[in-house]
Amino acid sequence: MRVVVIGATGHVGTHLVPRLVRAGHDVVALNRGTREPYHPDPAWRRVQRVRADRDAEDAAGTFGARVADLRADAVVDLVCFTPDSAAQLVEALRGRCGHLLHAGTIWVHGPAAASPLTEDDPREPFGQYGTAKAAVERLLLAETRAGGLACTVLHPGHISGAGWPVITPVGNLDPGVWRALATGAELPVPGSGLETLHHVHADDVAQAFELALHGRSRAVGESFHVVSERALTVRGFAAGAAAWFGREAVLRHLGWEEFRALAGEHADASWEHLARSHSASTAKARALLGYAPRWTSLAAAADSVRWAAAHGEVDLAGAQVPLTA
C-alpha cells in the first residue's frame, strides 16, 4: 500500500513511519523539512521525502492537490488543526484516495461528566484547540456517512515519550515540577489533586494508526480514543514520579488564585488540563482494532523525563530516572 504521512517527522510520525516501512508499505513522508525524525531508524532510508509548507499552501489553496498528486492509497494526517484545512484535503482526496486517517485529541470532550469517557459521549469542547478538533471530527465523519471519502479519527491523550516535553503531574510543562519531585521539595498543587490526566506514548499512538490502516473495514467512519491503559490523578502521578527517585511527593494544596500567583506563565496550562480532568476508555479501539497500549501513563512520562534530563532540558539535581520506571 502507498501511504502518505503528513507531519511525518513529528513525534508520532517518528514512530509511525518505520512501523509502516517494516510492514511492507511504500511510504511518502511529507513535512516542512525543518527537522529530522526524533530518533534514527534505518527504515527512513526507504522513505520518499517530500517538503511542503502546509500553512502557506493551505492559504494558497494548493495543499490538498499537492497531497492528492502523490497518488496514495491512504493518507495519515498528523498535523491538521482547522476545519478549513481538513475540508481542503477532503475535497482533493475524494475519489482519488481510499482512506484518510486524522489525528484528533481527547480534548474534543469538554469537562468530563462521567469516567471513563467513551467515544459516544457528547462533544462539549471549550477553547480553540478542542473546539476546532471537534469540528474537524464532525466534518470527516459526515463525509464518510455521505458516501464520500472514507475517514477515521484517532483521539490521543497527552502524547509522551523520549524527545517530547511531557505534561507534568500539575498539568503543565514547568520543568521545575520534575526537580521538586526528584529532590523531595514541596510541590504546589491546585485544588484537591484528584483531577485526572491521561497520557499516551507516541509509539502507542503510532500503533493505533497502523492498526486502523490495516483494519480499514472496521475503522472507516469511526473515531477512537488512543490513550494508556489508565489515567492518573494528580496525586497518583506525583507519587509515582517521586518514587522514581526514592522519594515521597510533598504536596501543598492551594486554591487556584494562590496557585496562579506561584505558577506564573504555567498556570493557564495547568487549568486547561485539570479543568477537563479526562480519563478515556480504550474499549472501542481494543475491540475493533486490537489496540493494546504497551506503555502505562507513568512509564511514558518517565521516558520523556529521562530523555529531557539527558539532553539538559530538565535539571533533576543529579538524580536519574531509572530505566525500569
C-alpha positions as CSV (number, residue, x, y, z in Angstrom):
1,M,0.0,0.0,0.0
2,R,1.2,3.5,-0.8
3,V,0.8,5.7,2.3
4,V,1.4,9.4,2.7
5,V,2.1,10.6,6.2
6,I,1.6,14.4,6.7
7,G,3.8,15.6,9.6
8,A,6.0,12.6,9.3
9,T,9.0,13.7,11.3
10,G,7.0,14.8,14.3
11,H,6.8,12.8,17.5
12,V,4.1,10.3,16.3
13,G,5.4,10.2,12.8
14,T,8.9,9.3,14.0
15,H,7.4,6.1,15.3
16,L,4.8,5.5,12.7
17,V,6.8,5.8,9.5
18,P,9.3,3.0,10.4
19,R,6.4,0.8,11.5
20,L,4.8,1.2,8.1
21,V,8.0,0.6,6.2
22,R,8.6,-2.6,8.2
23,A,5.1,-3.7,7.4
24,G,5.9,-3.5,3.7
25,H,4.2,-0.2,2.7
26,D,5.5,2.3,0.3
27,V,5.7,5.4,2.5
28,V,5.9,9.1,1.5
29,A,6.9,11.4,4.4
30,L,5.6,14.9,3.9
31,N,6.8,17.6,6.2
32,R,8.2,21.1,6.2
33,G,11.8,19.8,6.0
34,T,12.8,21.8,9.1
35,R,13.8,18.8,11.2
36,E,14.8,15.1,11.1
37,P,12.8,12.4,12.9
38,Y,13.2,12.4,16.7
39,H,15.1,9.0,16.6
40,P,17.2,7.5,13.9
41,D,16.0,4.4,12.2
42,P,17.3,2.6,9.1
43,A,13.8,2.4,7.8
44,W,13.9,6.1,6.8
45,R,16.3,5.2,4.0
46,R,13.4,3.5,2.2
47,V,11.1,6.5,2.6
48,Q,10.3,9.1,-0.1
49,R,10.7,12.6,1.5
50,V,8.6,15.5,0.2
51,R,8.8,19.0,1.6
52,A,5.7,21.2,1.9
53,D,4.8,24.2,3.9
54,R,1.2,23.3,4.8
55,D,0.2,26.7,6.2
56,A,1.4,28.5,3.1
57,E,-0.1,26.0,0.7
58,D,-3.4,25.9,2.6
59,A,-3.5,29.7,2.3
60,A,-2.9,29.4,-1.4
61,G,-5.4,26.6,-1.8
62,T,-2.8,24.2,-3.2
63,F,-2.0,21.8,-0.4
64,G,-4.8,19.3,-1.0
65,A,-3.9,19.0,-4.6
66,R,-0.3,18.5,-3.7
67,V,-1.2,15.5,-1.5
68,A,-3.6,14.1,-4.0
69,D,-1.0,14.2,-6.7
70,L,1.1,11.8,-4.6
71,R,-1.4,9.1,-5.5
72,A,-1.7,7.4,-2.1
73,D,-3.9,4.6,-1.2
74,A,-4.1,6.1,2.3
75,V,-3.2,9.4,3.9
76,V,-2.3,9.8,7.6
77,D,-2.8,13.4,8.6
78,L,-1.0,14.1,11.9
79,V,-1.0,18.0,11.7
80,C,-4.5,19.2,10.8
81,F,-5.9,21.8,13.2
82,T,-8.7,23.6,11.5
83,P,-11.9,22.6,9.6
84,D,-10.9,24.7,6.6
85,S,-7.6,22.8,6.3
86,A,-9.4,19.4,6.7
87,A,-12.1,20.4,4.1
88,Q,-9.4,21.3,1.5
89,L,-7.7,18.0,1.9
90,V,-11.0,16.1,1.7
91,E,-12.1,17.8,-1.4
92,A,-8.8,17.0,-3.1
93,L,-8.7,13.3,-2.0
94,R,-12.3,12.4,-2.7
95,G,-12.4,9.8,-5.4
96,R,-8.6,9.7,-5.5
97,C,-7.7,8.1,-2.2
98,G,-9.1,5.1,-0.3
99,H,-8.7,6.2,3.3
100,L,-7.9,9.4,5.3
101,L,-6.8,8.9,8.9
102,H,-6.8,12.0,11.1
103,A,-5.1,12.7,14.4
104,G,-7.6,14.3,16.8
105,T,-7.4,14.8,20.6
106,I,-9.3,13.7,23.7
107,W,-9.9,17.5,24.1
108,V,-12.9,17.1,21.7
109,H,-14.5,16.3,25.1
110,G,-15.0,19.2,27.5
111,P,-15.0,18.7,31.2
112,A,-15.7,15.1,32.0
113,A,-19.2,14.3,33.2
114,A,-18.5,10.6,33.5
115,S,-15.4,8.4,33.7
116,P,-14.0,6.8,31.7
117,L,-15.1,8.8,28.7
118,T,-16.4,6.9,25.7
119,E,-16.4,7.9,22.0
120,D,-20.2,8.1,22.2
121,D,-20.2,10.7,25.0
122,P,-21.5,14.2,23.9
123,R,-18.9,16.6,22.5
124,E,-18.8,19.7,24.6
125,P,-15.3,21.1,23.9
126,F,-14.1,24.5,25.0
127,G,-11.1,26.5,23.9
128,Q,-9.8,27.0,20.4
129,Y,-7.9,23.7,20.1
130,G,-10.5,21.3,21.3
131,T,-13.4,23.2,19.6
132,A,-11.6,23.1,16.2
133,K,-10.6,19.5,16.5
134,A,-14.3,18.6,17.3
135,A,-15.4,20.4,14.2
136,V,-12.8,18.5,12.1
137,E,-14.1,15.2,13.5
138,R,-17.7,16.2,12.6
139,L,-16.7,17.1,9.1
140,L,-14.7,13.9,8.4
141,L,-17.3,11.5,9.8
142,A,-20.1,13.3,8.0
143,E,-18.1,13.0,4.8
144,T,-17.9,9.2,5.3
145,R,-21.6,8.9,6.2
146,A,-22.5,10.8,3.0
147,G,-20.6,8.2,0.9
148,G,-17.6,10.4,0.2
149,L,-14.0,9.9,1.3
150,A,-13.5,7.1,3.9
151,C,-12.2,8.7,7.1
152,T,-11.1,7.6,10.5
153,V,-10.3,9.8,13.5
154,L,-8.0,8.8,16.3
155,H,-8.0,10.8,19.5
156,P,-4.7,10.7,21.5
157,G,-4.3,11.7,25.1
158,H,-1.3,13.7,26.3
159,I,1.4,12.4,23.9
160,S,4.6,11.5,25.7
161,G,7.9,9.7,25.1
162,A,11.6,10.5,24.5
163,G,12.1,13.7,22.6
164,W,8.9,15.3,23.6
165,P,8.1,17.6,26.6
166,V,5.6,15.8,28.8
167,I,2.7,17.2,30.8
168,T,3.6,17.2,34.5
169,P,1.5,16.0,37.4
170,V,0.1,19.5,37.8
171,G,-0.9,19.7,34.1
172,N,1.8,22.0,32.7
173,L,5.3,21.9,31.1
174,D,7.2,23.5,34.0
175,P,10.5,21.5,34.3
176,G,10.7,22.7,37.9
177,V,7.9,20.2,38.8
178,W,10.2,17.3,38.0
179,R,13.1,18.8,40.0
180,A,10.8,19.2,43.0
181,L,9.7,15.6,42.8
182,A,13.4,14.4,42.3
183,T,14.7,16.4,45.3
184,G,11.8,16.0,47.8
185,A,10.9,19.7,47.6
186,E,7.4,20.9,48.2
187,L,5.2,20.9,45.1
188,P,2.3,23.4,44.9
189,V,-0.8,21.7,43.6
190,P,-4.1,23.5,42.7
191,G,-7.2,22.0,44.4
192,S,-7.5,18.5,45.8
193,G,-5.2,16.7,43.4
194,L,-7.9,14.3,42.4
195,E,-8.2,15.6,38.8
196,T,-7.1,13.1,36.2
197,L,-4.6,13.3,33.3
198,H,-4.5,10.7,30.6
199,H,-1.2,10.2,28.8
200,V,-0.1,8.0,25.9
201,H,3.3,7.1,24.5
202,A,3.9,8.3,20.9
203,D,4.6,4.7,19.8
204,D,1.3,3.6,21.1
205,V,-0.4,6.3,19.0
206,A,1.6,5.1,16.0
207,Q,0.5,1.5,16.8
208,A,-3.2,2.7,16.7
209,F,-2.7,4.4,13.3
210,E,-1.1,1.2,11.9
211,L,-3.9,-0.9,13.2
212,A,-6.6,1.4,11.8
213,L,-4.8,1.4,8.4
214,H,-4.7,-2.4,8.3
215,G,-8.2,-2.8,9.8
216,R,-9.8,-0.3,7.3
217,S,-13.2,-2.1,7.2
218,R,-13.6,-1.7,11.0
219,A,-12.1,1.7,11.2
220,V,-13.8,3.7,8.5
221,G,-16.4,6.1,9.8
222,E,-15.3,5.7,13.4
223,S,-13.4,7.6,16.0
224,F,-11.3,6.0,18.7
225,H,-9.6,7.1,21.9
226,V,-5.9,6.3,21.9
227,V,-4.5,6.5,25.4
228,S,-2.7,4.4,28.0
229,E,-4.5,1.7,30.0
230,R,-5.3,4.1,32.8
231,A,-5.4,7.8,33.6
232,L,-3.6,9.1,36.7
233,T,-4.8,11.5,39.3
234,V,-2.6,14.5,40.1
235,R,-1.8,12.9,43.5
236,G,-1.1,9.5,42.0
237,F,1.1,10.9,39.2
238,A,3.1,12.9,41.6
239,A,3.6,10.0,44.0
240,G,4.6,7.7,41.1
241,A,7.1,10.2,39.7
242,A,8.6,10.9,43.1
243,A,9.1,7.1,43.6
244,W,11.4,7.1,40.6
245,F,13.9,8.9,42.8
246,G,13.2,7.0,46.0
247,R,11.1,10.0,47.3
248,E,7.7,10.7,48.6
249,A,5.8,13.5,46.9
250,V,5.4,16.5,49.2
251,L,2.3,18.3,48.0
252,R,0.9,21.7,49.1
253,H,-2.7,22.1,48.1
254,L,-3.7,25.6,47.1
255,G,-6.7,27.4,45.8
256,W,-6.4,28.4,42.1
257,E,-5.7,32.1,42.8
258,E,-2.8,31.3,45.0
259,F,-1.5,28.6,42.6
260,R,-1.7,31.1,39.7
261,A,0.4,33.6,41.6
262,L,3.1,30.9,42.2
263,A,3.0,29.1,38.8
264,G,3.0,32.3,36.7
265,E,3.2,31.5,33.0
266,H,2.5,27.8,33.6
267,A,-0.8,28.4,35.4
268,D,-3.0,28.6,32.3
269,A,-1.8,25.3,31.0
270,S,-2.5,23.7,34.4
271,W,-6.0,25.0,34.4
272,E,-6.6,23.8,30.7
273,H,-5.6,20.3,31.6
274,L,-7.0,19.9,35.0
275,A,-10.4,21.6,34.3
276,R,-11.1,18.8,31.8
277,S,-10.0,16.0,34.1
278,H,-10.1,13.4,31.3
279,S,-10.0,9.7,31.7
280,A,-10.8,8.0,28.4
281,S,-11.8,4.4,27.6
282,T,-9.9,2.3,25.1
283,A,-12.5,-0.4,24.9
284,K,-13.6,0.5,21.4
285,A,-10.1,0.7,20.0
286,R,-9.3,-2.7,21.6
287,A,-12.5,-4.4,20.3
288,L,-12.4,-3.1,16.7
289,L,-8.7,-2.5,16.1
290,G,-6.9,-4.8,18.5
291,Y,-5.2,-1.8,20.2
292,A,-3.1,-2.8,23.2
293,P,-1.0,0.0,24.7
294,R,2.5,-1.1,25.7
295,W,3.2,1.9,27.9
296,T,1.5,3.0,31.1
297,S,1.0,6.7,31.7
298,L,3.8,6.7,34.3
299,A,6.2,4.8,32.1
300,A,5.5,7.1,29.1
301,A,6.2,10.1,31.3
302,A,9.4,8.5,32.6
303,D,10.6,8.0,29.1
304,S,10.1,11.7,28.4
305,V,11.7,12.9,31.6
306,R,14.7,10.6,31.2
307,W,15.4,11.9,27.7
308,A,14.9,15.6,28.8
309,A,17.3,15.2,31.7
310,A,19.9,13.6,29.4
311,H,19.6,16.5,27.0
312,G,19.8,19.2,29.6
313,E,16.1,20.2,29.3
314,V,15.3,19.2,32.9
315,D,17.5,19.6,35.9
316,L,17.0,16.8,38.4
317,A,19.8,17.9,40.7
318,G,21.9,14.8,39.8
319,A,19.0,12.3,40.2
320,Q,18.2,9.9,37.4
321,V,15.0,8.3,36.2
322,P,15.7,4.5,36.3
323,L,15.3,2.5,33.1
324,T,12.8,0.3,34.9
325,A,10.5,3.2,35.7
